[in-house]
């Protein structure tokens, strides 16, 4: 059975939080609260197979020409099957459909995003992100994430 890609629903939010926070506990991404996930639910795509949530990602618009891929996570037992790539491609397609011309990520895995045409940029090129969200992060300014961007 192939994994189904779709927009997230309210009922997905607790499962998305468990998946994202699994990787956050390992220091591989930032944790997300239920409140934050519910408020940003419309940004999320999920991959599911039957009752199992295999992965998620969010395409979050940050400015008139800029969106961010956030909270990309694939369940450990489902990795290595191209699911993360499906989620990245779906986010890029959604950004293009919205008229967004640039997409960025903050990641601990730059080699993964490099396969999709993302190139490393200085975080100073993303002022809207840095001064709206990053400034409130307990790891700011030295979180270790790499900023990457690509044209859509």
C-alpha positions, 0 to 999 in steps of 0.5 A, spaced: 500 500 500 502 506 498 503 512 502 497 517 501 499 525 501 494 530 504 493 536 508 493 535 515 486 535 519 485 537 526 485 529 528 492 529 526 495 534 530 497 530 536 500 525 532 504 530 528 506 533 535 509 526 537 513 525 531 516 532 531 517 532 538 521 525 538 526 528 533 526 534 538 528 530 544 534 527 540 536 534 538 535 534 531 529 539 531 525 544 535 519 541 539 512 544 537 507 545 542 500 543 541 498 550 541 503 552 535 501 546 531 493 547 531 495 554 530 499 552 524 495 546 522 493 549 515 501 549 513 502 542 514 502 536 509 502 529 512 503 522 509 499 516 512 498 509 510 492 506 513 492 509 520 499 510 521 502 517 520 509 516 516 511 523 516 509 531 516 512 537 513 509 544 513 510 550 508 509 556 512 509 563 508 513 568 511 513 574 506 510 576 500 516 572 496 518 567 501 516 561 505 519 556 509 519 548 510 518 547 517 518 540 521 519 535 516 519 529 519 519 522 517 518 516 522 524 512 523 521 506 521 519 509 514 526 512 513 530 511 506 523 510 502 523 517 499 518 519 503 522 526 506 523 527 498 515 527 497 514 532 502 519 537 500 517 536 493 509 537 495 511 543 499 515 546 493 509 545 489 504 548 494 509 554 495 509 555 487 502 555 487 501 560 492 506 565 488 512 564 492 518 565 489 523 563 494 523 557 499 528 556 505 529 551 511 533 551 517 536 544 518 541 540 521 541 536 515 544 540 509 546 534 505 539 532 504 536 539 502 542 540 497 539 534 493 533 538 492 537 544 489 537 548 496 544 552 497 547 554 503 545 562 505 547 566 511 542 567 516 542 574 515 539 573 508 532 571 512 531 577 517 523 576 517 525 569 520 530 571 525 527 577 528 520 574 528 521 566 531 529 565 532 529 571 537 525 567 541 528 560 541 532 558 547 538 556 543 538 563 539 543 565 536 547 559 536 542 553 534 547 550 529 542 550 524 544 551 517 540 556 513 538 554 506 534 557 500 532 555 493 528 558 488 521 555 486 
